[in-house]
Amino acid sequence: MKEDQNILMINNQKGTFFAISVVFHKLKSDGIQTTFTKIIKNLYYKIIGVDFNMQELDHLTIKGENKNLGTICGSSAEHTVTHVLDTLVDFDESVLDGIFVDYGSGKGKLIIFAKNYGFKHCIGVEFAKELCEIATKNIKKLKIKDTHVIHSDAVDFAIPNDARVLYFLNPFHKSVFEQVLPKIIAQSKNLNRELYIVYRAPIYNEVFQNYPEIKHLKKDYFRGDLTEFYQINYK
Ligand SMILES: C[S@@+](CC[C@H](N)C(=O)[O-])C[C@H]1O[C@@H](n2cnc3c(N)ncnc32)[C@H](O)[C@@H]1O
């Protein structure tokens, strides 16, 4: 499991040298304007007390039995999230009228982003109590409406009737997916509309292939980031 966690993010490097090397890497990959905008935004977050920093799970209060099967709290680059949501909206613009669910929502960065992007309502599901509290604070500080976090293990979460998008940024091990996906399939039978699943930084695609109800739509590479798009309830 440790290895899987490292695939998503290597977060143990700290210090000035590391910080400088990150800035140089960003300047090279994102360009001056994007890097500058990011620095200003992070400074603003620091000033108003919004916290989107990475966080290990070791000392957090976790609900449920799946602590050792979860990845640490981190998030994708904004340009990647924008690209992923643009791709989703290209499939079906009506998803914006429904609920966006982030499984393993950490400090709420993605649900806040999705709400600002145009989704009607955003819900995060997170099993770490402290992360739920930080996310709720972040939502409040940024004055984001119709966005909230539910403190629950993903396996116990029931999808709401208006759900249109279920988003997974490599949140957990395949044994958790094996519990979550059959539940989603069963619950999706009550929904009137198609449900889209986004699997970012996917490493357990094979689990999705076990369910004929889940249709694979697209494998997408963007600036080195991989995303799989799926659909349930398709006509
Ligand atoms: C990579 S982070 C994703 C952060 C967030 N989706 C974002 O993009 O800003 C994965 C998160 O999943 C949470 N997590 C892992 N296993 C979980 C489970 N079984 N139920 C609920 N949350 C879980 C972790 O606590 C962590 O915050």
The ligand as a Tripos MOL2 file, in Angstrom:
@<TRIPOS>MOLECULE
LIG
   27    29     1     0     0
SMALL
NO_CHARGES

@<TRIPOS>ATOM
      1 C1         -5.6060   12.1790   -2.8890 C.3       1 LIG1
      2 S1         -6.6070   12.7840   -1.6100 S.3       1 LIG1
      3 C2         -7.8350   13.5600   -2.5870 C.3       1 LIG1
      4 C3         -8.1390   14.9860   -2.2400 C.3       1 LIG1
      5 C4         -9.2610   15.6340   -3.0120 C.3       1 LIG1
      6 N1        -10.0390   14.6910   -3.7650 N.3       1 LIG1
      7 C5         -8.7810   16.7450   -3.9240 C.2       1 LIG1
      8 O1         -8.6160   16.5010   -5.1210 O.co2     1 LIG1
      9 O2         -8.5730   17.8670   -3.4300 O.co2     1 LIG1
     10 C6         -7.3810   11.2930   -1.0600 C.3       1 LIG1
     11 C7         -8.2910   11.4850    0.1400 C.3       1 LIG1
     12 O3         -9.0920   10.3180    0.2840 O.3       1 LIG1
     13 C8         -9.3580   10.1290    1.6430 C.3       1 LIG1
     14 N2         -9.7730    8.7200    1.8060 N.ar      1 LIG1
     15 C9         -9.0060    7.6240    1.6410 C.ar      1 LIG1
     16 N3         -9.7330    6.4980    1.8520 N.ar      1 LIG1
     17 C10       -11.0000    6.8980    2.1390 C.ar      1 LIG1
     18 C11       -12.2070    6.2080    2.4390 C.ar      1 LIG1
     19 N4        -12.2650    4.8610    2.4940 N.pl3     1 LIG1
     20 N5        -13.3190    6.9260    2.6640 N.ar      1 LIG1
     21 C12       -13.2970    8.2940    2.6200 C.ar      1 LIG1
     22 N6        -12.1680    9.0070    2.3610 N.ar      1 LIG1
     23 C13       -11.0290    8.3190    2.1120 C.ar      1 LIG1
     24 C14        -8.0350   10.4960    2.3190 C.3       1 LIG1
     25 O4         -8.2130   10.8380    3.6720 O.3       1 LIG1
     26 C15        -7.5820   11.6880    1.4640 C.3       1 LIG1
     27 O5         -7.9870   12.8910    2.0260 O.3       1 LIG1
@<TRIPOS>BOND
     1     1     2 1
     2     2     3 1
     3     2    10 1
     4     3     4 1
     5     4     5 1
     6     5     6 1
     7     5     7 1
     8     7     8 2
     9     7     9 1
    10    10    11 1
    11    11    12 1
    12    11    26 1
    13    12    13 1
    14    13    14 1
    15    13    24 1
    16    14    15 ar
    17    14    23 ar
    18    15    16 ar
    19    16    17 ar
    20    17    18 ar
    21    17    23 ar
    22    18    19 1
    23    18    20 ar
    24    20    21 ar
    25    21    22 ar
    26    22    23 ar
    27    24    25 1
    28    24    26 1
    29    26    27 1
@<TRIPOS>SUBSTRUCTURE
     1 LIG1         1 GROUP 0 **** ****
